[in-house]
Amino acid sequence: MDSITAVTNPANPKILEAHGSAGDRLDFDSVYHRDFITAQVPHYSGMARGHTVTVTWGNPRHIYNSEVVTVGTPGAIDIRIPRIEVIDAIGHTVKVYYTVRTAPGTALIPSRILLLHINPYEFNLLAPTLSTDQKTLSVRYVGMVHGYTVRIRATGKTTWESDEREVQTGVTPTFTLPSNWIAENRGIDTRINYSVYKSGSGQRLMFSKVLRVRIGEQVLPAPLINISSGGLAGQALPHDWPHTRATNSATITGEPNRQVNAKLSGNARFSNASNEIDMRLDSQGRSIQPVSNALAQTVDLTATYGTGPSIRASMIFSASFPADAALGSTGVRANVSSGAAANGISPNRVTYDTFAINQPMTLRAQVSGSARLPAYSAQIANIRLYQPSWDCTFDVVNTVRETVTVTFEILELGSWTRFSKQMTFV
């Protein structure tokens, strides 16, 4: 291996088919006829022959990890993302990043995240539902009216396509899976979705979200996970940090009042100081779980309804906490997590710290857009900092999917302490 330069905070990947000034938007129609899109790993600082890289496509509905690619001659690497993964993410924001392993057995190094917004259809085409006996599929979405047709496609070891059915207003189309297809795919992880066509229009098909199910097992809906990521690892927090060490969080959603089991990899821990927790979703079908980690790692969170299918998402804990503003030997700094659900209650957590300053201080924190500081019921808060640590933590929530700016300033010390950070709600 030729690795000499350390790999730290690698740049985010690109999606070559994306558009927009930041390359962060994708219209499925522009890749309609392609079997895949391309995620490009850049020539990151410290890239060397023998490194391995893997791209993660973090759709809130399903996490896809690419094949592992070994670096030959250092340079940009193109990695394919299958078309079905793009279809399943239509209307969602996908967290796209890659991880680097510099040598066998070493820790994975995560890149910065590209938040890729995939344009929605006019309809939110939910995944089809499968009966408990795994024989009948149903199609239902808001806005079903006459003038459209639907067709099912089920893919496993073999592929089956249904006949085309006309949509009748107020009627739920049902399709019977052939017994021979069920027999051929027993024990196989399958993907099932449907297409919608506007009759006589000549327009392209629209595709639904994907139902992923193993044939021959009881069908239970998988919960969904939304991750607020990028918070500090315990090793990066100040030595005298008196506040919570849970700098990231996960929002798990599903059927109201259902019990969910969740597990964390690595050294990450839930609020019960364990890497595993059983929770009951509230009457709205949600549970918000704060997560801490002593070490800087990328960890996986897996959630399942007991014996049902599971879903997995990744979470990053950062080791980097540099000064954002300094005057001589004194300084101020902040870390913000990002990626929380835009539901008004799921938080992106802020960690704020001062150093070499020892006097009464008030932090003015202000958020832009539709974001709010829930502890203060406002967009601006004056937060008193207390000795001996002169630091604080607070949460930001939002009901709108957007990137917002958090601005910080110590009122008593003036403009040199003013700086801003960005966070995203999805």
N, C-alpha and C positions, 0 to 999 in steps of 0.2 A: 504494500500500500504506500501511496505517495503523500499521505496527509501530513502537512506541516503546520499550516495556519489553522487556528482554532475556528470552529464554526459557531457563530453566535448570532441569534436573532435573524435567521435567513429571510430574505425578501419573499413576499407573497407570490404564489403562482399566478399565471394568466390563463384565461380561457380564450383561445385564439378566435373563436366565433363570436365572442361578446362584443358589445358596442357601448357607446357612451364615452364621455370624456375620461372616466376612470376605468373603462373596460369592465363595468360591473353590472351590465344589463344583457339579458339574452332573450330573444324572441324565438320561440320554438319553430315558427313558420320558416325562419331563415335556415334552419337545419333539418327541415321536414324530411328530406329524402336521404339523410345521412344515417349510417348505422352507429355512429359515435360522434362525440365532440372531442376536442383536444385540450387537455390541461397541460400547460407548459411550465416545467420546473426551470427557473432561471439558473444562470451560472452564478450561484451564490458564493459569497466570500468564503474561502477555505475549501471549496469543492475539490475533491481529489479522487484519483482512480481508486476503486475498491469501495468507496462509499455506496450505501444502498439508499434508495428513496422510494417512498410510497405516497400516493396522493389519496387524500380522504375527501369524499364528496358528502358533506354533512347536511343532507336533506332532513328537515325536522321529522319526516315520516320514516326515514330509513337511512342508515349510514352505509355507504359503499366505500370499500377500500380497494384500491387498484392492486395490480400485481406489483411485486417488489422488483425494482429495476436497479441493476448494478452500474455504477458510473464507470465508463471507460475513459475516453479522452474528455476532460472537463469541458462542459458547455451545456447549453440549454437541452433539456430532455422533454420530448413530447410523450404524453401518456394518455391513452384513450379512456373516455368515460362512455359506457354503453348508452345507446339511445333510450332504452327503457328507464334508466335512472333519471334522464332529463325529463321524460314524460311524467314520471312520478313526482317531480318537483315543480311542475307548472303552477304558477301562482304563489310559489314560496320563495323565501330567501335562503340560499344554500351557503354554508360555510365551507369554502374550499381552501385546503392547505395541504402541505406535504410534511413528512417527517424524514429526517436524515439519521442514519446510523453510520457512524464513522468506522466502526470495527465490530466484529461479532461480539455479542455480549455487552456492548456499551449501551448507555441510555439513548433513547430516541430524542432527537432535537427537533422541536416543531418550528415550522415557518410562521411568519405572519399570515393572517387570515384574509382572504378575499371574500367579501360578502357579495354574492352574485344574486341579483334579483331577476327571476324568470317571469316574464310577462304573463298575466292571467288570461284565460279565455273569458268570453262573455258569461259563461256558466261555470260554476264551481263543480266540476265533474267528480263527485266522490267515488271512491272505489266501490265495486259491486259488493254485495253481501252474499254469503254462502250459508245455506241452511245447516243446522246442526248435524243432519245426516249426510252432509256433503254431496247432495244430489242436485240441489236447486240453487241457481243464482238469480239475484234480484237487482234491478237497476233503479236507482232513485236519486234525483238531484233537484234542487230548487230551480223552477222555471221550465219544467217539462211540459211541453205543449205540442199539439198536433202540428205537423209540418216537418218533423225530423224523424230519422230512423236510427236505431241502435243495433250494434252487433257485438257479441262477446268473442274474446280471444283468450284461450287458456293454454299456457306454455309450461311444459315440464320436460320429461323425457321425450314426449311427443306433443304435438300442437293440435288443438281443436278450435275451429271457428264455427260459430252458430250461424243460423240463417239471419237475415236482416229483418228487423221488426219495425213497423210504424209506431211511433209514439202516439198514444192517446192521452189527451188531457185528463189528469186525475187518475190514471191507471198505471200501476207499477208493472213493467214488463218482467216476466220470469222466464228462465231458460233452464232446461234439464241437461245436466252433464251426461254424456253417453257413458254407459256402464263399462264399455271397453276402454275408454280413456281413463276412467277412475282406476280400473284394474292395472293398466299399463303404467300408471304414475303413482301407485301406492307406495308410501314411504319417501316420495320425492318432494322436494321443496318446489312449489309451482308459483307462477305469476299469472294473475288473471286480471284483465281490465276490459273495457269496452270502448268502442268508437261511436261518435255521434256525427250524423251527416244531415245537413239542411237540404231537404228533398228538392231536386231539380235545380239547385243553385250552381252546381259546378265547383263549389268551394271545397277546400281541403277538409279532411276528417279532423274532428277534435277528439282527443284521447283522455280517458279518465285516469284518476289515480290508480295505483296498482294494489290489488289484494295479494298478499304473499302468504301462502298456506301450505303446510305439509299434508298431503293427502293421506288419510287413514288415521289422523289424530283429531281430537276434539277441537272444534273451531271456537276460539275465543278472540275477541278483538284485542289487538295489542295496544297498550297505552302509548302515548306520545311523550317525547322528552324535548324540552327546550332548555338550552344551556346558556347561562351567563358565565363567560370564561375570560381568562386573562388576568385574574386577580393574583395577588402576591402569595408565594409560598411562605411558610413560616420562617424559613431561613433568611428571607429577604426583609422581614419586618424588623423595625427597630428593636433593640435589645430590651427596652423598657416599655414596649407596647402593651397597654393595659386593656385593650378592647378585644372584641371577637377576632378570632383568627380564621373565621369562615369568610374568605374573600370572594368565593364563587358561589353559585347556586344553580339548582336545577328545578324546573317546573315540570311536574308530571301530570298529564291530563288524560282523562278517559271516562269511563262510566261512573256516574256519581255513586258514592258510598261503597265502591268496590275496593277490596284490599289489594295492594300492589307490593311486591317485593323488589327492592332495588339493591344493587351491589356495585361497589367501586373497585377498580384495580389499583395497583401501586400502593402508595402510602396515604392516599386520600381517605378522609373520614367524614361520616355524617355527624350530626349533633349528638348522637349517642356514643361518640368516640369509637364507633365500629365502622368497618367497611361494608356492612350490610344493615338494612333497616326494613321493617315492615311498616307500611303506612296505610291509612284508609283515606281515599279521596273524599273531599267534602261534597256538599250538596250540589256544587257547581262542577264536580268532577275534576278538582285540582288539588295538588299538594305541592308546596314550595319547600325545598330541602336545601338549607345552607351546607356548604362543603368546604372543608379545610384540608390542607396538606402541608406537612413539615418540609417537604422537598419540592424542588422545581421539577415538575414532571408533566407529561401529557397522560391523562388517565382516561379510562373508559367507564361509563356508567351504564349499567344494564338494568332494565325494568321489565317485569312480567306480572301477569295475573296468575300467580301460582303455577299451574300446569300449562297455561296458555303460551302463545308465542311471545318472544321477547323482542325488545328494541334496544339499540345501543347508540350512545352518543359519546363524543370525546370532549374533554375539558382540559384547559391548559392552566398550569400554575407557573408564574413567572419568577425568575430569580433577580430580575433587573429592577432597581429602584433608584435611579439617578436623580440628582438635583434638577429641578425645572427652572429655578431662578436662584441666583446667589449674589451676595454682596460681601466681598472679603471672605471670611471663613464661615459666615452664616448662610443659611439657605432654606428653601422650602421645596416640597415635592409632593406629587400625588400619583396614585395609580388608580385606573378605572377599569372595572370589568365591563364586558360588552356582550350583546347578543340576547338579552332578556326578551321574553315575550311581551308584546305590546297589549297587555290585558289590564293595565292599571294597578296591578298588585305585584307582579314579578319584578324583582329589583336587579339593577346593575349597581354593584357596591363600589363606593369610593373610599380609598385609604389616603389620608392626608397627614403629612408629618413636617415638622420644622426641626432644624438642628443648629446648635450653637446659639440659640436665642433663649433668653431666660427672663421673660417679663410677661405681664398680663397681655393677652392678645385676643382679638376677635377675627375669625375667618368669615369673610363674606363669600358665600357660594351662590352662583347663579346658573340656571340651566335655560337653554333656548328651546324653540319649538313648542311642542305640547307637553314636554316633560315636566315632572313635578318632584319636589322633595317631600315625600309623604309624612315625615316626622314633623314638618313645619307647615304642611298644607299650602305650599306656595312655590314659586319659582325662584325666589331669592330668600336666603336665610343668613342671619348673622349668628355664627356658631362660636360660643365662647370656648377657648382652649384653656385647659387647666394644667397646672404643674403636678408632678415634675416632668411629664412627658411632652406637654404642649403639642398634642396631636388629636385626631378625631377620625371617626368613620361615619358615613351616612349613605343612605340608599337613594336611588333615583328610579322613578317609575314613569310609564307612559302608556297612553291608549292609542298611539299612532305609530305605525311602522316608519321609522325615520332615523337618521343620524343627527344627534344633537351635540351641542357644545356645552361643556361645564367650565365656567370661569371662576378662578380662585384669586383672592386678594386679602392680605392682612391689613385691616383698616389702620392700625396704629403705625405700621411700617411703610406704607405708601406704595407707589406704583411699581417699584422694583420687584415686589412680591406677586405681581399680577401675571398670570399665565392661564392657558386654556388646554383642555383635553376634549377628545371626541369619544362618544359611545353610540352604539346602535341598538335599536329595538326592532325586533322582527316579528 
